[in-house]
Amino acid sequence: DILDFKTKSEAELEALKNSESVLKELSKQESEAYSKAAELADKLHEIRTNSAKEIEAKVKETLEFLDMPKVVFYTEIKEEFDGERKILYPDGSDTLEFYISANRGADAQPLSKVASGGELARVMLALKSVISDKDGVSSVVFDEIDAGVSGKTARKIGIKMLNLSQKTQIFSVTHSAQIASLADAHYLISKGDVNGATETKVTLLSEDGRIKELSRILGGISVTGSQRAAAEDM
């Protein structure tokens, strides 16, 4: 044990003697690695900047289809620096923020700060529609994407989700008959009292069940023949 301790101590002493040369070599390796990473970050920045214009145009076109005709939408891509040295992240040196104005004459502001829930959902849907073949996301959940929109707009949202579902699995929590009627499968979520406790139940509806539920959504308390006919038509 004494010999092992002596050998280990001698090795540590030798390492300390050579620490300056080791530090110099590590510093050289770090500098080379940084230069390579910074070069890759430059290429990523150029690709992102060039791609942003195309994405902006397509997102704006989709939002206009979703009844946001006056929308202004663009991306702001910034590189971060510490003095003259780029600040590097695992995916480059950029920070990106989306800016939007939904109303004519209003200055565009960061999407995260100004968009309403319905607008945010529509922007997400538009972005997903544009980059669905590139983002690698296989399933998307839209919760109350129909909030605050008309029946016409809800139908357009449903059509866009239907198109997107050819490439990506879509789950939509909705109170809109215009959206629910376009789904491949319709699940009814209900709550009830079971033995003194509230339980949530999820039921896959048959075709007739779907018509009844769509009629209920359209009609409210009482369902008329015309509402059922409208549900069947949907």
N, C-alpha and C positions, 0 to 999 in steps of 0.2 A: 504493500500500500504506500509505503514511504517512497519507493522508487517511482511508482505511478504518479504520486503527487509531485515529485521532483521533475519528472519528464513533462508533466502538464505545465508546471510553473515555468520551466525553461522555454516551452513552446509559446506561452503567453508573453514572456519577456521578449522573445525574438520578434513576435508580432508587434509589440509596442515599439521596438527599435525600428521596424520597417513601416510603421503606421503612416508616416509622411508619404512614402512612395505608394502605399496602398490607396491612401486618400487621393493622391494625384491620379492614379489609374481609374479609380471609381468616378472621379470628377470628369475625366475624359469620356468615360462610357456614358455618363449622364448627359453630357453635352451633345454627344453623337446621337443618343436616343431622342433628346429633345429636338434637335435639328430635323430628324427624320419625322417625328410626330408633327412638328410645326409645318413641315412641307405637305404632309397629308391633310392637315387642317386647312391649309390654303386651298387645296384642291376641293375639299368638301365645301368650303365657303363659296367658291366659284360655282360649283354645281348647284348649291342651294339658292344662290342669288339668281342664277339663270332659270331654275325651275320655278321659282316663286311667282314670276309673272304669268306663266302658263296656268299654274294652280289658282292664282287670284282670279284670272279671267273665267275659268271654269266654275269656281265656287260662286262668283258673282252671277253667272248665267243660271246656275241651279237655284240660287236664292231668289232671283227674279221669277223663276218658274213657281217657286213656293210663296208667291205673293208678297215679296219684299222688293217692289219695283224701283225704289229710290235708294237702294242699299249701296254703300261704299264699303269695300272690303280690301284690305291689303295686309301684307306681312312686313314686319320690321326685323331685319336680321343684323345683329351687332356682334362684332368680335370684341372680346374682353382682353385688356392688357394690364400688366403690372409694369409700369414704366414702358420700356421698349419691348418687353418680353410678353409674348402671347400667354394668356392663361388657358391652359389646356384641360379639357374634360374628356371623359371616355369616348364621346362622340364628336370631338372637334373643339373649336374655340368659339363657337357661336352661341348666342342666346337669341331666341326667336319669340316674337309676340304678335298675335293677330289683332288688327285694329278694325273697328266697324262703326258705321253710322247707318242706322236704319231709316232715318228721316232726312229729307232734303234740307240743306242749310245747316245741319248740325255737324260740328267737327267730329271726325272719327276719334274714338277713344279705345283703350285696350278692351278687348272682348270680355276679359275676365271681370271687368269692373262695371260695364254699362249694359250688357245684353240682359234682357229679361229671360225668364226660364224658357218660354216658347221660342224666342229668337235663338237662344243658345242651343236648344235642341235642333233647330233647323240648320244652324251653322254646322253642328256636328254631323248631321245627316248629309249636308252638302259636301263637307270635307271627306266623309267616308265614301260617298259616291264617286268622288274624284280620284281617291288614292286606294280604293278597295283592292286593286290587284297588286299593290306594292307594300302595304303596311303589315301583312302577315297576320292580321287579326281575323280569327275564324268565326267569332260570335260577337254580336253587339246587342245591348239592351237599351231600348228607348223607353223612358218612363214619362208618361204624360206629355208626349211630344205634341199632342193636340191642344194643350192648354192655351186658352185665349185666342183660338183661331176659328174662323168660320167653317161651315160645312164644306164649302168649295175648296178652301185651303187645305182642310184635313184630307180631302180626297186626293189632292195633288201630293201631299205628304205620303199618303198610302201608296200611291202609284210609284213614287220615287223609292220607297222602301221595298215594294214588290220587285222593282227592277234590281235593286241592290241585293235582294235575297237570292238571286241567281248565282251570286258569288260568295255570299256571306250569310251565315245563319242569323236571323233577326228575331229577337223577342221584343214585343211591344206591349207595355201596360197602357191601356187606353180606355176612354169612355166614349170614343167616337165610333159610330156605326160605319162611317165612311172608311175608316182605317181597318176596323176589325173584320169587315166583310171581305177584305182582300187577302186575308191570311190563309195559309194552307191548313192550319189547325187553329181552332178557337177554344180556349180554356176559360171557363167561368170560375172566378175567385169569389167565394162567399164566406160569410161568418155566421156562426150559429151557436146557440147555447147547448152544451152537452154536459149533463150531470153537474150543472152549476158553474161550468167554466166555458169561456169563449174559445171556440176552435175555428180555424180557417180551413176551408175545404176547396180543393182544386178539382174541377170536373171537365173532362174532355167532352165537348158537345158534338152530338150527331148533326146531320144536316138540318133536320127539323128543329133540333135544339138551338142551332145557330140562328135560324129564322126567328124563333120565338124570342131569343135574347136580343137580336138586332131590333126586333119590333118593340121590345120593352125599352131599349135605349132611345129609340126614336119617339116613342109615345109617352113615356113616363108612367103615370099611375095606371091609366087604362089604354088598351091597345085596340085600334080600329082596324077594319078590313083594309083600308087604304095604306095604313102603316105596315101591315103584314105584307101587302103586295109590294110596297117599296123595299122592304127587307128582302123579299124573294128576288126582286130585280137586281138588288145589290149583289 
